[in-house]
Amino acid sequence: MNPLDQSEVQVRVRYAECDPMGLLHHAKYFEYLELSRTELLRASGVSYRELEARGVFFVVAKLEIRYKAPIRYDDVVIIHTRVERITRTRVDHSYRMLVNGVVCTEASSTLACVDTSGRPILMPENLWPDDPTEPRP
């Protein structure tokens, strides 16, 4: 696996992100996953802002999440993100969110590459695997 196919992001849970019980609100998990995907892309030398300026967008086509243990206010969350598969038009990611070494959440997503009108397009060549006819493992 290419080292740029995976990353780790650290986030401290803020009070405003929690429900009245002091737990990270379930909707905020999706924002954390987006943050981790964006940072993975940035680590590979590509800015999502630059892609958007070129009319290239990634939309979430599928997202699954399993909440295994609660995440609380002030917890430091480590988000592991990994590219599982990439083709010319989509990217599949897997995620693990940990607190103190305990896996609290597992998730997966599929992103589709689209133009400004939402129609599927081919990804820019610099985002493809070495052999774009073969998906990454």
C-alpha positions in Angstrom: 0.0 0.0 0.0 1.2 3.4 -0.9 1.8 5.5 2.3 -0.3 8.3 0.7 -3.3 5.9 0.7 -3.7 6.2 4.4 -3.6 8.9 7.0 -4.2 9.7 10.7 -5.9 12.9 12.0 -6.3 13.9 15.6 -9.4 15.9 16.8 -10.4 17.0 20.3 -14.2 16.9 20.8 -15.5 20.4 21.4 -18.4 21.1 23.8 -20.6 22.5 20.9 -20.3 19.2 19.1 -22.0 17.2 21.9 -25.5 16.3 22.8 -27.0 17.1 26.2 -25.5 13.9 27.6 -22.0 15.1 26.8 -21.6 12.6 23.9 -20.3 13.5 20.4 -23.6 14.0 18.4 -24.0 11.3 15.8 -24.2 13.8 12.9 -20.7 15.3 13.8 -19.0 11.9 13.0 -19.7 12.6 9.4 -17.9 15.9 9.6 -14.9 14.2 11.2 -14.8 11.7 8.4 -14.9 14.5 5.8 -12.0 16.2 7.7 -10.0 13.1 7.5 -10.6 12.5 3.8 -9.7 16.1 3.0 -6.4 15.8 5.0 -5.6 12.5 3.2 -6.0 14.2 -0.1 -3.9 17.2 1.0 -1.2 14.8 2.2 -1.0 13.4 -1.3 -0.3 16.9 -2.6 -3.8 17.8 -3.9 -6.0 20.5 -2.5 -9.8 19.9 -2.7 -10.1 23.7 -3.2 -7.9 23.4 -6.3 -10.0 20.5 -7.7 -13.2 22.5 -7.2 -11.6 25.5 -9.0 -11.0 23.1 -12.0 -14.7 21.9 -11.9 -13.9 18.5 -10.2 -16.0 17.5 -7.2 -16.3 14.4 -5.1 -19.8 13.6 -3.8 -20.7 11.0 -1.2 -22.5 8.2 -3.0 -22.5 5.8 0.0 -21.7 6.1 3.6 -21.9 3.5 6.3 -21.0 3.9 10.0 -21.0 1.6 13.0 -20.9 3.2 16.5 -19.2 0.8 18.8 -18.4 2.9 21.8 -19.3 6.5 22.8 -17.1 9.4 22.2 -17.3 12.2 24.8 -16.7 15.8 25.2 -12.9 16.6 25.4 -11.9 13.2 24.1 -9.0 13.2 21.7 -10.1 11.2 18.7 -7.6 9.6 16.3 -9.1 9.0 12.9 -7.4 6.5 10.6 -8.5 6.8 7.0 -7.5 4.5 4.2 -8.1 4.3 0.5 -9.5 0.8 -0.1 -10.2 1.1 -3.8 -9.9 3.8 -6.5 -11.1 3.7 -10.1 -11.3 6.5 -12.7 -14.6 7.7 -11.3 -14.8 6.7 -7.6 -12.9 6.3 -4.4 -13.7 3.9 -1.5 -12.4 4.8 2.0 -12.5 3.0 5.3 -12.2 4.7 8.7 -11.5 3.8 12.3 -12.0 6.4 15.1 -10.2 5.6 18.3 -10.1 7.1 21.8 -7.3 6.0 24.1 -6.6 3.1 21.7 -10.2 1.8 21.7 -12.0 1.6 18.4 -15.2 3.6 18.9 -16.4 3.9 15.3 -15.8 2.1 12.0 -17.0 3.5 8.8 -16.8 3.3 5.0 -17.6 5.6 2.1 -17.8 5.7 -1.6 -17.2 9.1 -3.4 -18.1 9.7 -7.0 -16.2 12.2 -9.2 -18.6 14.6 -10.8 -18.5 17.9 -12.7 -20.3 21.2 -11.7 -23.6 19.9 -13.0 -23.3 16.7 -11.0 -22.6 14.4 -14.0 -19.9 11.7 -13.5 -16.5 12.5 -14.9 -13.1 10.9 -15.0 -10.8 11.9 -12.2 -7.7 14.0 -13.1 -4.9 11.7 -14.1 -2.7 12.7 -11.1 -5.3 11.0 -8.8 -5.4 7.7 -10.7 -3.4 4.6 -9.6 -0.2 3.9 -11.6 -2.3 1.6 -13.9 -5.8 3.3 -14.0 -7.3 0.1 -15.6 -6.6 -1.7 -12.3 -8.3 -0.6 -9.1 -6.1 -0.3 -6.0 -6.4 -3.3 -3.7 
